């Protein structure tokens, strides 16, 4: 370990300090940066026993929520309570004195770990139980057969759309630099929710999600429909993009699903804008935005209500939800764990921002598992859907294997 304690740090070293705080605590912690922001936030709970809470977000203490793709028997989500919280800007030089008192005390006599020492600390964490038993979900032939079965089910009228997923295992390099990887994600994907979390005995994950599930700030509720995928090509991909009927219809299905949820609770006063093309890393998507005044419509708990109605969305599961979910449970062949679940800060500074857990990877001692899915309709081609998942896996994978990319 280094012998001198420096007080002035580069951006990479700031992220490393936060990771050092979390990984050495023995507890649960999350680090994130919201879209279009230069602010990094962190919550830390020293308890070594994971906490689970009901999904009634308006009643929760400030913290960070993580829910798997599949519903839990106890109908609860994992929760990292903000017993310790910090918020720092990383767009310039940083002094340790800018840290809150609790963080300064913990780091008072500690020098900055080297990337190798930090990786060693990461490798000593308990094995993620979801990292075991995954086999055929990596296999191309299995995934393409899954897509073909999905197409046949849609053509047979059983579903309008289904979203099969797959995994991809990659080795974590010897010279892996976790802090540089996270900082590179933040710089490369300014419009994504960059996140890293660890829960003892549960898992260690990081991601760059492009999709808001629900957001509340004051009296305003917000959600989006995001679907349709193609590579971002050229210097100005937004000007040259062209969407196929399959992609347009896929995105429209997600929007219609949101509207159907609003109709279920008889809420008719909402703003809808879009669809428009948006950039998410090396991909383009179609997105529509929905905004609702919770006070004017008389729905103060709209966040919890819509969270329950929307998850899992048709963008990660399919439509109808029951039939597509049953199809995935029967044929997908692996446990998605937190992939396509939801996560994000809750009731921090009077704001809740929960995202679909996409473009994500689970980390263990020597390997990372990448997760990706593709929307399947009657017009889907198995080879193209496989290529789409490969592109999605690259969003995180290339930074793990070469963080300076």
C-alpha positions as CSV (number, residue, x, y, z in Angstrom):
1,X,0.0,0.0,0.0
2,X,1.2,3.6,-0.6
3,X,2.7,5.2,2.4
4,X,1.7,8.9,1.9
5,X,-1.8,10.2,2.2
6,X,-2.5,12.7,-0.6
7,X,-5.3,15.2,-0.2
8,X,-5.7,16.3,-3.8
9,X,-7.1,13.7,-6.2
10,X,-7.8,13.2,-9.9
11,X,-11.3,12.1,-11.0
12,X,-10.2,8.4,-11.2
13,X,-8.8,8.6,-7.7
14,X,-12.1,10.2,-6.4
15,X,-14.1,7.2,-7.7
16,X,-11.4,4.9,-6.2
17,X,-11.7,6.6,-2.8
18,X,-15.5,5.9,-2.8
19,X,-15.0,2.3,-3.9
20,X,-12.4,1.9,-1.1
21,X,-14.9,3.3,1.4
22,X,-17.6,0.8,0.3
23,X,-15.5,-2.3,-0.2
24,X,-13.6,-2.0,3.1
25,X,-16.8,-1.4,5.1
26,X,-18.1,-4.9,5.0
27,X,-21.6,-3.6,4.3
28,X,-23.8,-2.7,1.4
29,X,-23.2,0.4,-0.7
30,X,-24.1,2.0,-4.0
31,X,-22.4,4.6,-6.2
32,X,-24.2,6.3,-9.1
33,X,-24.3,9.2,-11.5
34,X,-27.6,10.3,-13.0
35,X,-27.9,11.2,-16.7
36,X,-26.7,14.6,-17.8
37,X,-24.9,15.2,-14.5
38,X,-21.4,15.6,-13.1
39,X,-22.4,14.7,-9.6
40,X,-21.5,11.3,-8.1
41,X,-23.6,10.1,-5.2
42,X,-23.0,7.3,-2.7
43,X,-25.0,5.6,0.1
44,X,-23.4,3.2,2.6
45,X,-25.0,0.9,5.2
46,X,-22.4,-0.9,7.4
47,X,-24.7,-3.8,8.2
48,X,-23.4,-7.1,6.9
49,X,-27.0,-8.4,6.7
50,X,-28.9,-7.5,3.6
51,X,-32.0,-5.4,4.1
52,X,-35.3,-6.0,2.3
53,X,-38.3,-3.6,2.2
54,X,-41.8,-3.5,0.8
55,X,-42.1,-1.6,-2.5
56,X,-44.0,1.4,-1.2
57,X,-41.4,4.0,-2.1
58,X,-43.2,7.0,-0.6
59,X,-42.9,5.4,2.9
60,X,-39.2,4.4,2.6
61,X,-36.3,6.1,4.3
62,X,-33.7,7.7,2.0
63,X,-31.6,5.0,0.3
64,X,-31.0,2.9,-2.8
65,X,-33.5,0.1,-4.0
66,X,-32.6,-3.0,-6.0
67,X,-35.2,-5.4,-7.3
68,X,-34.6,-8.6,-9.4
69,X,-36.4,-9.2,-12.6
70,X,-38.6,-11.9,-11.1
71,X,-41.0,-11.1,-8.2
72,X,-39.8,-12.4,-4.8
73,X,-42.0,-14.6,-2.6
74,X,-41.9,-11.9,0.1
75,X,-42.8,-9.2,-2.5
76,X,-39.8,-7.2,-1.2
77,X,-36.8,-5.5,-2.7
78,X,-33.2,-5.2,-1.5
79,X,-32.5,-1.8,0.1
80,X,-29.3,0.1,1.0
81,X,-30.3,2.6,3.6
82,X,-28.5,6.0,3.4
83,X,-27.0,5.7,6.9
84,X,-24.0,7.4,5.3
85,X,-24.5,9.6,2.2
86,X,-22.3,11.8,0.1
87,X,-22.6,13.8,-3.1
88,X,-19.6,15.2,-4.9
89,X,-18.8,17.0,-8.2
90,X,-16.2,15.2,-10.3
91,X,-15.7,17.8,-13.1
92,X,-12.6,19.3,-11.6
93,X,-9.8,18.9,-9.0
94,X,-11.0,17.4,-5.8
95,X,-9.7,17.8,-2.2
96,X,-10.4,15.2,0.5
97,X,-11.6,18.1,2.7
98,X,-14.7,18.3,0.4
99,X,-15.8,14.8,1.7
100,X,-18.5,14.7,4.4
101,X,-17.2,14.2,8.0
102,X,-18.1,10.5,8.1
103,X,-16.0,9.8,5.0
104,X,-13.1,11.9,6.1
105,X,-12.9,10.0,9.4
106,X,-12.9,6.7,7.7
107,X,-10.2,7.7,5.3
108,X,-8.2,9.9,7.7
109,X,-5.1,7.8,7.9
110,X,-5.6,5.7,4.7
111,X,-3.7,6.1,1.5
112,X,-5.2,5.4,-1.8
113,X,-5.2,1.8,-2.8
114,X,-3.6,0.9,-6.1
115,X,-5.9,-0.5,-8.8
116,X,-4.4,-4.0,-8.1
117,X,-5.1,-3.7,-4.4
118,X,-8.7,-2.5,-5.1
119,X,-9.2,-5.5,-7.4
120,X,-7.9,-7.8,-4.7
121,X,-10.4,-6.3,-2.2
122,X,-13.1,-6.9,-4.8
123,X,-12.1,-10.5,-5.3
124,X,-12.4,-11.2,-1.6
125,X,-16.1,-10.4,-1.6
126,X,-18.4,-13.4,-1.2
127,X,-19.3,-15.1,-4.5
128,X,-22.5,-13.9,-6.2
129,X,-24.9,-16.9,-5.9
130,X,-26.4,-16.0,-9.3
131,X,-23.1,-16.5,-11.0
132,X,-23.4,-20.3,-10.7
133,X,-25.3,-22.7,-12.9
134,X,-25.5,-20.5,-16.0
135,X,-24.6,-22.5,-19.0
136,X,-26.8,-22.6,-22.2
137,X,-27.8,-19.0,-21.8
138,X,-24.5,-18.1,-23.4
139,X,-25.0,-20.5,-26.4
140,X,-25.9,-18.8,-29.7
141,X,-27.8,-21.8,-31.0
142,X,-29.9,-21.9,-27.8
143,X,-30.7,-18.1,-28.1
144,X,-31.6,-18.3,-31.8
145,X,-33.9,-21.3,-31.1
146,X,-35.5,-19.2,-28.3
147,X,-36.1,-16.3,-30.7
148,X,-37.6,-18.7,-33.3
149,X,-39.9,-20.1,-30.7
150,X,-40.9,-16.6,-29.7
151,X,-41.7,-15.7,-33.4
152,X,-43.9,-18.8,-33.7
153,X,-45.7,-17.9,-30.5
154,X,-46.4,-14.4,-31.8
155,X,-47.5,-15.7,-35.1
156,X,-49.8,-18.2,-33.3
157,X,-51.5,-15.3,-31.4
158,X,-50.2,-16.3,-28.0
159,X,-48.2,-13.0,-27.6
160,X,-47.7,-9.7,-29.4
161,X,-44.0,-9.6,-28.3
162,X,-41.5,-11.4,-26.1
163,X,-38.1,-10.3,-25.0
164,X,-35.7,-13.3,-24.5
165,X,-32.3,-12.6,-22.9
166,X,-28.9,-14.2,-22.8
167,X,-25.6,-14.0,-20.9
168,X,-22.0,-13.6,-21.9
169,X,-19.1,-14.4,-19.6
170,X,-15.9,-12.5,-20.0
171,X,-12.6,-12.8,-18.1
172,X,-11.7,-9.8,-15.9
173,X,-8.1,-8.8,-16.9
174,X,-5.2,-9.0,-14.5
175,X,-4.7,-5.2,-14.8
176,X,-8.5,-4.4,-14.3
177,X,-9.0,-0.9,-13.0
178,X,-12.5,-0.7,-11.5
179,X,-12.4,3.0,-10.8
180,X,-11.2,3.9,-14.3
181,X,-13.9,1.6,-15.7
182,X,-16.6,3.4,-13.9
183,X,-15.2,6.8,-14.8
184,X,-14.9,5.8,-18.4
185,X,-18.6,4.7,-18.4
186,X,-19.6,8.1,-16.9
187,X,-17.6,10.0,-19.6
188,X,-18.7,7.8,-22.5
189,X,-22.4,7.5,-21.6
190,X,-23.5,11.0,-20.4
191,X,-27.2,10.2,-20.9
192,X,-27.1,6.9,-19.0
193,X,-27.6,6.1,-15.3
194,X,-24.1,4.8,-14.3
195,X,-24.3,2.6,-11.2
196,X,-22.3,0.2,-9.1
197,X,-23.6,-1.6,-6.0
198,X,-22.6,-4.4,-3.7
199,X,-24.7,-6.3,-1.2
200,X,-23.0,-8.9,1.0
201,X,-23.9,-12.5,0.1
202,X,-26.1,-11.2,-2.7
203,X,-24.0,-9.7,-5.5
204,X,-21.7,-7.0,-7.0
205,X,-23.0,-5.3,-10.1
206,X,-22.4,-2.3,-12.4
207,X,-24.3,-0.9,-15.3
208,X,-25.1,2.0,-17.6
209,X,-28.9,2.0,-18.0
210,X,-30.6,4.2,-20.6
211,X,-34.1,3.7,-19.3
212,X,-36.1,5.4,-16.5
213,X,-38.8,3.2,-15.0
214,X,-40.3,5.9,-12.8
215,X,-39.2,9.2,-11.4
216,X,-40.8,11.5,-8.9
217,X,-39.7,15.0,-8.0
218,X,-42.0,17.2,-6.0
219,X,-45.5,16.6,-7.4
220,X,-44.3,15.5,-10.9
221,X,-44.2,11.9,-12.0
222,X,-42.3,10.8,-15.0
223,X,-41.8,7.6,-17.0
224,X,-40.7,6.6,-20.5
225,X,-41.1,4.0,-23.2
226,X,-37.8,2.9,-24.7
227,X,-37.6,0.2,-27.5
228,X,-36.3,-0.4,-30.9
229,X,-32.5,-0.8,-31.4
230,X,-30.0,-0.2,-34.1
231,X,-26.3,0.7,-34.1
232,X,-25.3,4.4,-34.0
233,X,-23.4,4.9,-37.3
234,X,-21.5,8.0,-38.6
235,X,-20.6,11.3,-37.1
236,X,-24.3,12.4,-36.7
237,X,-26.4,9.2,-36.4
238,X,-29.5,11.1,-35.4
239,X,-29.7,12.8,-38.9
240,X,-29.3,9.6,-40.9
241,X,-31.3,7.2,-38.8
242,X,-34.2,5.2,-40.5
243,X,-36.5,2.9,-38.5
244,X,-38.2,-0.2,-39.8
245,X,-41.8,-1.0,-39.3
246,X,-40.8,-3.8,-36.8
247,X,-38.9,-1.3,-34.6
248,X,-41.6,1.4,-34.8
249,X,-44.2,-1.1,-33.8
250,X,-42.0,-2.6,-31.0
251,X,-41.7,0.9,-29.4
252,X,-45.4,1.7,-29.9
253,X,-46.3,-1.5,-28.0
254,X,-44.3,-0.3,-25.0
255,X,-46.1,3.1,-25.1
256,X,-49.5,1.5,-25.4
257,X,-48.6,-0.6,-22.3
258,X,-47.9,2.5,-20.3
259,X,-51.2,4.0,-21.4
260,X,-53.0,0.8,-20.5
261,X,-51.6,1.0,-17.0
262,X,-52.8,4.6,-16.6
263,X,-56.3,3.5,-17.8
264,X,-56.3,0.7,-15.2
265,X,-56.2,3.4,-12.4
266,X,-58.5,5.7,-14.4
267,X,-55.8,8.4,-14.9
268,X,-56.4,10.3,-18.1
269,X,-54.6,13.5,-17.5
270,X,-51.0,13.0,-18.7
271,X,-48.5,14.5,-21.2
272,X,-47.0,12.3,-23.8
273,X,-44.1,13.4,-26.0
274,X,-42.5,11.4,-28.8
275,X,-41.4,9.0,-30.1
276,X,-38.0,10.5,-30.9
277,X,-34.7,8.9,-31.6
278,X,-32.2,9.0,-28.7
279,X,-28.5,7.9,-28.4
280,X,-27.6,5.3,-25.8
281,X,-23.9,4.5,-26.0
282,X,-23.2,2.9,-29.4
283,X,-26.9,2.3,-30.0
284,X,-30.0,4.3,-31.1
285,X,-33.4,3.7,-29.6
286,X,-36.9,5.2,-30.0
287,X,-38.3,6.9,-26.8
288,X,-41.5,8.5,-25.7
289,X,-41.8,10.5,-22.5
290,X,-44.8,10.6,-20.1
291,X,-45.3,13.3,-17.4
292,X,-48.1,13.6,-14.8
293,X,-48.9,16.1,-12.0
294,X,-49.6,13.9,-9.0
295,X,-51.2,16.6,-7.0
296,X,-53.5,17.8,-9.8
297,X,-54.6,14.3,-10.6
298,X,-55.0,13.2,-6.9
299,X,-52.4,10.4,-7.0
300,X,-49.8,11.2,-4.3
301,X,-48.6,7.6,-4.3
302,X,-48.4,7.3,-8.1
303,X,-44.7,6.3,-7.9
304,X,-45.5,3.0,-6.0
305,X,-48.7,2.4,-8.0
306,X,-47.0,2.6,-11.4
307,X,-43.9,0.7,-10.2
308,X,-46.1,-2.2,-9.4
309,X,-48.0,-1.9,-12.7
310,X,-45.1,-1.3,-15.0
311,X,-42.5,-3.9,-13.8
312,X,-41.5,-5.9,-15.7
313,X,-42.2,-3.7,-18.6
314,X,-43.0,-4.9,-22.1
315,X,-39.6,-3.7,-23.2
316,X,-37.8,-6.3,-21.0
317,X,-40.5,-9.0,-20.8
318,X,-43.1,-8.7,-23.6
319,X,-46.9,-8.4,-24.1
320,X,-49.2,-9.5,-22.7
321,X,-47.1,-9.6,-19.6
322,X,-48.4,-12.8,-18.1
323,X,-48.0,-14.9,-21.2
324,X,-44.6,-13.5,-22.1
325,X,-43.3,-13.9,-18.6
326,X,-44.5,-17.6,-18.5
327,X,-42.8,-18.2,-21.9
328,X,-39.5,-16.8,-20.5
329,X,-39.7,-18.8,-17.3
330,X,-40.3,-22.0,-19.3
331,X,-37.7,-21.6,-22.1
332,X,-35.1,-18.9,-21.3
333,X,-33.0,-21.3,-19.2
334,X,-31.4,-19.1,-16.6
335,X,-32.1,-16.8,-13.7
336,X,-31.9,-13.2,-14.8
337,X,-31.1,-12.1,-11.2
338,X,-31.0,-8.3,-11.2
339,X,-30.9,-7.9,-15.0
340,X,-34.1,-6.3,-16.2
341,X,-35.1,-5.6,-12.6
342,X,-35.0,-2.1,-11.3
343,X,-32.7,0.0,-9.2
344,X,-32.0,3.6,-8.1
345,X,-32.0,6.2,-5.4
346,X,-35.2,6.6,-3.4
347,X,-36.3,9.7,-1.4
348,X,-32.9,11.3,-1.5
349,X,-33.3,15.1,-1.4
350,X,-37.0,14.7,-2.1
351,X,-36.4,12.9,-5.4
352,X,-36.8,9.3,-6.5
353,X,-35.2,8.0,-9.7
354,X,-35.7,4.3,-10.5
355,X,-34.2,2.8,-13.7
356,X,-34.6,-0.5,-15.5
357,X,-31.4,-2.5,-14.9
358,X,-30.2,-2.7,-18.4
359,X,-26.6,-2.7,-19.9
360,X,-25.4,-4.4,-16.8
361,X,-22.8,-6.9,-15.5
362,X,-22.4,-8.9,-12.4
363,X,-18.8,-9.2,-11.1
364,X,-17.1,-12.0,-9.3
365,X,-13.4,-12.9,-8.6
366,X,-12.1,-13.4,-12.1
367,X,-15.1,-13.0,-14.4
368,X,-18.0,-10.7,-15.3
369,X,-21.3,-11.9,-16.6
370,X,-23.0,-9.6,-19.2
371,X,-26.7,-9.6,-19.8
372,X,-28.7,-8.6,-22.8
373,X,-32.1,-9.1,-24.4
374,X,-33.9,-8.4,-27.7
375,X,-37.5,-7.7,-28.5
376,X,-39.0,-10.4,-30.6
377,X,-42.1,-9.8,-32.9
378,X,-43.4,-11.7,-35.9
379,X,-40.8,-9.9,-38.1
380,X,-37.8,-10.9,-36.0
381,X,-34.7,-12.6,-37.6
382,X,-32.8,-14.8,-35.1
383,X,-29.4,-13.8,-36.4
384,X,-30.1,-10.1,-36.2
385,X,-31.5,-10.5,-32.7
386,X,-28.2,-12.2,-31.7
387,X,-26.2,-9.4,-33.2
388,X,-28.3,-6.9,-31.2
389,X,-27.5,-8.6,-28.0
390,X,-23.8,-8.7,-28.9
391,X,-23.9,-4.9,-29.4
392,X,-25.6,-4.5,-26.0
393,X,-23.1,-6.7,-24.2
394,X,-20.3,-4.5,-25.7
395,X,-21.6,-1.4,-23.9
396,X,-20.3,-2.7,-20.6
397,X,-18.0,-5.5,-21.7
398,X,-15.5,-3.4,-23.7
399,X,-14.9,-1.1,-20.6
400,X,-14.2,-4.1,-18.3
401,X,-11.7,-5.5,-20.8
402,X,-10.2,-2.2,-21.8
403,X,-11.4,0.7,-19.6
404,X,-9.6,3.4,-21.7
405,X,-11.7,2.5,-24.8
